[in-house]
Amino acid sequence: MSEDPRRAIPRTDTVLAQAPFVAAVEQLGRTVVRTAVAAAQQRARDGEIAPDEVVDAALAALPTRTSSLTPVLNATGVVVHTNIGRAPLSPTAIEAVVDAAGYVDVEMDLATGARSRRGAGALAALLEAVPDAAGALVVNNGAAALVLATTALAAGREVVVSRGEMVEIGDGFRLPDLIASTGARLREVGTTNRTHLRDYTDAIGPETGCVLKVHPSNFRVDGFVTSVGLDELRGLTRPDGSSVPVVADIGSGLLSPDPLLPDEPDATTWLRAGATIVTASGDKLLGGPQAGLVLGDAEVVEKLRRHPLQRALRVDKLALAALEATVRGPVPPVTAALHATADDLRPRVEALAAEVGREIVPVEGRVGGGGAPGVPLPGWAVEIPVAAVERLRQPEGDLPVVLARVEGGRGLVDLRCIPVDRDVDVLAALRAALGHDGSGATPPSSS
Ligand SMILES: *Cc1c(COP(=O)(O)O)cnc(C)c1O
């Protein structure tokens, strides 16, 4: 009688006891490893592999990481790219995140052992960077900062906002809907292209919670346009003489002006101009972690901090660590990429093109993240076939994922957002994607 070969399939416990699997359990966790073993055993039961191949098949199927998030090299030329995580952190900020990943004194004064203000270091860094702000608060993201501000200042009352600033920011996220969700009523004034001071003063009454100014980050209205400056909105009062706070959503998170982006608002300028508080994102032009910043009048900031909703919008310790390191530390990658000139980029792009036998072409990068729509970022890219762009996105073996851009029927590899020390990795990926002759016509293995 012949024995059923399936009886030779190694048992789970036996496989897991082997050294490579013990190590894998330590690195990846038991569930992941067991799943890989079970899948290999099933393949043997199905006759796809021999029972003595189960161990090797299970090892081969083990993932190299526990997170399904795959690091990518951004060769799109879009600096703040929301789909790939917006701002990459500086090495200094990454170090701070790693340090904060364990137990850390985020809410403790080590001198006394008593509880302290959460994230005091990040707040101090922001206040030093923006001396015009007397108070600072950090929440989970820019939208949370806006929700908290309008809730604390205007829930059950009115938020006065210009129709020219009723924007959708991306992925269907509309400011008016967000504010309506807080229980504040929107009081729209003016028209899409023109809003005058009179429109605001006519709308302000006992029911006014705050005036909201929004930077319409992702579009521009040209032509017959009037909007009311913060200097005019400052000092508006309700009929009883109480002053109306002006909340200004600057969006991108510049703390002070950047000459490269003259139309982009920054916290310092808008506070000086008359905003009571500004709200902003941490992971756009500031170049830090996802976070929402509130900067400005100390009393108003304190009112937000004490609002019960604040607890639900709290920022985590990793973000606080990265934020402080970004504000205090070296120039973050976003800033470096934005300021890289065509002349800076050309030698790197030329060297890459020469290695793979392709041409370089002038291109325009973009700020991205819904910011500074009109600002061109002149640079250079290696031109490649569109088919190679797809292979770069799904490389063979251990090669890094490189995201290139497709424009006008051609693929473009733009080094603007690639750290210089990763050019070699882009080259390796590009060689594989183009095939050995560099023509892009013969991929190493097409499926
Ligand atoms: C991006 C943006 C927001 C939202 O900020 P998140 O950090 O993405 O939540 C709000 N307002 C403006 C003007 C923005 O540009």
The ligand as an SDF file (V2000), in Angstrom:
LIG
                    3D

 15 15  0  0  0  0  0  0  0  0999 V2000
   -4.2770   71.4860    3.5880 C   0  0  0  0  0  0  0  0  0  0  0  0
   -5.2000   72.5150    4.1080 C   0  0  0  0  0  0  0  0  0  0  0  0
   -6.0430   72.2350    5.1960 C   0  0  0  0  0  0  0  0  0  0  0  0
   -6.0850   70.8720    5.8430 C   0  0  0  0  0  0  0  0  0  0  0  0
   -4.9120   70.5630    6.5090 O   0  0  0  0  0  0  0  0  0  0  0  0
   -4.5810   69.0230    6.8660 P   0  0  0  0  0  0  0  0  0  0  0  0
   -3.3190   69.0870    7.6270 O   0  0  0  0  0  0  0  0  0  0  0  0
   -4.4680   68.3190    5.5590 O   0  0  0  0  0  0  0  0  0  0  0  0
   -5.7190   68.5170    7.6720 O   0  0  0  0  0  0  0  0  0  0  0  0
   -6.8720   73.2230    5.6470 C   0  0  0  0  0  0  0  0  0  0  0  0
   -6.8810   74.4470    5.0580 N   0  0  0  0  0  0  0  0  0  0  0  0
   -6.0840   74.7680    4.0240 C   0  0  0  0  0  0  0  0  0  0  0  0
   -6.1450   76.1430    3.4530 C   0  0  0  0  0  0  0  0  0  0  0  0
   -5.2090   73.8100    3.5030 C   0  0  0  0  0  0  0  0  0  0  0  0
   -4.4240   74.1180    2.4650 O   0  0  0  0  0  0  0  0  0  0  0  0
  1  2  1  0
  2  3  1  0
  2 14  2  0
  3  4  1  0
  3 10  2  0
  4  5  1  0
  5  6  1  0
  6  7  2  0
  6  8  1  0
  6  9  1  0
 10 11  1  0
 11 12  2  0
 12 13  1  0
 12 14  1  0
 14 15  1  0
M  END
$$$$
